[in-house]
């Protein structure tokens, strides 16, 4: 006999008595369901009273209270038993349904439990997807937000590193260098060599310094 985990919520457990499975049929399935080890069976029901008094199940219609009936049978594999509250011989209120598949008893979930389970599963899936998406999100003050996926990281590892191209200098950089060189020229006045007839005097040390500085900062434009 299977061990039973007794909990308030019976939707997560099942029960079976393997000794009954080969002989189950519509005439004895209620007797099988009324086994004392079955956690789904309420021993205060009218079925138990009829059983103790050795009456037939037809007497259930004349009683008031909780009772169990065989609602559907599909031999030899499926039986459905209903728990209901009888208020009169013609009026009953369904309380729960139990289905027996190959001798294993389960409680059928109600509509509220089904909706609650579906909603929890959907919320869990959305939360997991959101957490996984956030793990690929990156931020930097100068770049802003971007996505960084694992496959991109693997491609970057496999991809051979190429030589970094030298970027051309900007107009601001060129103007700044010229300004610094002009300040340097004012602080350290250049010396002039004796020009030939018809030539303008050219500062030899300043010309050399200016070329060296421009070549060091933006060599592309100076070539």
C-alpha positions in Angstrom: 0.0 0.0 0.0 1.3 3.4 -0.9 2.4 5.7 1.8 0.1 8.8 2.3 1.3 12.3 2.9 -1.5 13.8 5.0 -1.8 17.5 4.3 -4.6 20.1 4.3 -4.4 20.4 0.5 -5.3 17.0 -1.0 -4.7 18.1 -4.6 -1.1 17.2 -4.3 -1.4 13.6 -3.1 -2.7 10.2 -4.4 -3.7 6.9 -2.8 -3.8 3.3 -4.1 -4.3 -0.2 -2.7 -2.6 -2.5 -5.1 -4.5 -5.5 -3.8 -7.8 -4.1 -5.1 -6.6 -3.0 -8.6 -7.1 -6.4 -10.4 -10.7 -6.8 -9.1 -12.0 -3.2 -9.4 -15.4 -2.9 -11.0 -18.5 -0.6 -10.7 -20.0 -2.7 -8.0 -17.1 -2.6 -5.5 -15.4 0.7 -6.4 -17.2 2.6 -3.6 -16.2 -0.1 -1.2 -12.6 0.4 -2.4 -12.9 4.1 -2.0 -14.1 3.7 1.6 -10.9 2.0 2.8 -9.7 3.5 6.1 -6.3 4.3 4.7 -7.8 6.5 2.0 -7.3 10.1 3.0 -10.0 11.3 0.6 -12.8 9.4 2.4 -14.8 11.2 5.1 -15.8 8.6 7.8 -18.7 10.7 9.0 -20.5 10.4 5.7 -23.8 8.6 5.2 -22.1 5.8 3.2 -20.4 4.8 6.4 -23.8 4.7 8.3 -25.3 2.6 5.6 -22.3 0.3 5.6 -22.5 -0.2 9.4 -26.3 -0.9 9.3 -25.8 -3.3 6.3 -28.2 -1.4 4.2 -28.2 -0.8 0.4 -26.9 2.4 -1.2 -30.5 3.2 -2.2 -31.1 4.3 1.4 -28.8 7.3 0.7 -31.6 9.1 -1.1 -33.7 9.1 2.2 -30.9 10.6 4.3 -29.4 14.1 4.7 -25.7 14.9 4.9 -22.5 14.0 3.1 -22.4 11.1 0.7 -20.4 9.5 -2.1 -21.8 8.2 -5.3 -20.3 6.6 -8.5 -20.7 9.4 -11.0 -19.1 7.7 -14.1 -17.5 4.4 -14.9 -15.3 3.5 -17.9 -14.2 -0.1 -17.2 -11.6 -1.2 -16.5 -9.5 1.9 -16.2 -11.5 5.0 -15.1 -14.0 5.6 -12.3 -15.3 9.0 -11.1 -16.7 9.4 -7.6 -18.5 12.5 -6.4 -18.7 13.8 -2.9 -22.0 15.7 -2.4 -24.2 17.2 0.3 -27.7 15.8 0.2 -30.3 18.3 1.4 -33.4 16.3 0.2 -34.2 13.3 -1.8 -34.1 15.4 -5.0 -31.6 18.2 -4.1 -27.9 17.7 -3.7 -24.9 20.1 -3.7 -21.6 18.8 -5.3 -18.6 19.2 -3.0 -15.7 17.5 -4.8 -14.9 14.9 -7.5 -12.4 12.1 -7.3 -11.1 10.1 -10.3 -9.6 6.6 -10.1 -7.2 5.7 -12.9 -5.8 2.2 -12.8 -6.6 2.0 -9.1 -4.9 5.3 -8.2 -7.2 7.8 -6.5 -6.8 11.6 -7.2 -8.8 14.6 -6.2 -10.0 16.6 -9.2 -9.0 20.3 -8.8 -11.7 22.9 -8.7 -11.9 25.8 -11.1 -10.3 28.3 -8.6 -7.3 26.0 -8.0 -6.8 25.5 -11.7 -6.9 29.3 -12.4 -4.6 30.0 -9.4 -2.1 27.4 -10.6 -2.1 28.8 -14.2 -1.6 32.3 -13.0 1.3 31.4 -10.7 2.9 29.5 -13.5 2.5 32.4 -15.9 3.9 34.9 -13.4 6.8 32.6 -12.6 7.7 32.3 -16.3 7.4 36.1 -16.8 9.6 36.8 -13.8 12.2 34.3 -14.9 12.3 35.8 -18.4 12.6 39.3 -16.9 15.5 38.2 -14.6 17.3 36.6 -17.4 16.9 39.6 -19.6 18.2 41.9 -16.9 21.3 39.8 -16.6 22.3 40.7 -20.1 21.7 44.5 -19.6 24.7 46.7 -19.2 25.1 50.4 -18.5 27.9 52.9 -18.6 27.6 56.7 -18.1 29.3 57.4 -21.3 27.6 54.8 -23.5 24.2 54.4 -21.9 22.3 51.1 -21.9 23.1 48.1 -24.2 22.7 44.3 -24.4 25.6 42.0 -23.8 24.8 38.3 -24.6 26.9 35.3 -24.0 27.1 34.3 -27.6 28.5 37.7 -28.4 31.2 37.2 -25.7 32.1 33.9 -27.2 32.4 35.4 -30.7 34.6 38.1 -29.4 36.9 35.5 -27.8 37.2 33.5 -31.0 37.5 36.6 -33.3 41.2 37.5 -33.8 42.2 40.8 -32.5 42.9 43.3 -35.3 45.3 46.2 -35.0 43.6 49.3 -33.8 43.5 52.0 -36.4 44.8 55.4 -35.5 41.9 57.9 -35.6 42.5 61.2 -37.3 42.9 64.3 -35.1 40.0 66.6 -34.7 39.9 70.3 -35.5 39.8 71.1 -31.8 43.0 69.1 -31.3 44.8 70.9 -34.1 43.7 74.3 -32.9 44.7 73.4 -29.3 48.2 72.3 -30.4 48.7 75.5 -32.4 47.7 77.6 -29.4 50.1 75.8 -27.1 52.9 76.2 -29.6 52.2 79.9 -29.9 52.3 80.3 -26.1 55.6 78.4 -26.2 57.0 80.7 -28.9 56.1 83.8 -26.9 57.7 82.4 -23.7 60.9 81.4 -25.6 61.5 83.8 -28.5 63.2 82.0 -31.4 66.6 82.7 -32.8 67.0 83.5 -36.5 69.7 82.5 -38.9 71.1 84.8 -41.6 68.8 84.4 -44.6 70.0 84.5 -48.2 69.2 87.5 -50.3 65.5 87.6 -51.1 64.5 85.1 -48.3 62.5 85.8 -45.2 64.1 85.1 -41.8 62.9 81.7 -40.5 63.2 80.6 -36.9 65.2 77.4 -37.0 64.5 76.1 -33.6 60.7 76.9 -33.7 60.3 75.3 -37.1 61.8 72.1 -35.9 59.8 72.2 -32.6 56.6 72.8 -34.5 57.1 69.8 -36.8 58.0 67.5 -34.0 54.9 68.5 -32.0 52.5 68.1 -34.9 54.0 64.7 -35.9 53.6 63.4 -32.3 50.0 64.5 -31.9 48.4 63.9 -35.4 50.9 62.3 -37.7 48.4 61.5 -40.4 47.7 65.1 -41.2 51.4 66.1 -41.2 52.5 63.5 -43.7 
